Amino acid sequence: MSKSMWKQWENAVSQAGDQNVQQLWNHLAYRPDQLPLLGSVTRLKGGHMKGKEGWSDVHHYEITGAGRINYQFHPDYAGGAQGDKHAVVKVTSIDMSSH
């Protein structure tokens, strides 16, 4: 995660609370390709939201009462220095403004 995105993540924790952000973290870390146990996820529509080169379409996670985080996941990403395949989640945006 980039430094600017990390600052937004820290802001999300302060606004949404540890428990809500922990639920999001658990979802992204363990089950990004499935519906979350708590919270809601929507696959965004539109050509610019389509995944490419193995990446999923952009998904939109609602943090209860606080904001939204968009992400994509790749189940077999091999772009690291070692070239080994592993699952990766890419947070594309964090928006903590209210709807």
C-alpha angles and dihedrals in degrees: 000000000000121000092251091049090048090056089051089050091053089049089052090054092051093047102039099032132241096277096054093045091046088056089053092047091051090050093050094043099046112016113018091143094055136059112276121253088233130016126027136276128195126189105229119233130220135079095270090055094058117112121240135198095013097318118127124242113273112280124204117215118196114215106211109265094339119071149289138286122197120205146164129207135205117200096201108026113170101176099108126106091266095046092225118147118246139145116273133186119203117199105212100182143359119203116179096174115113121255 
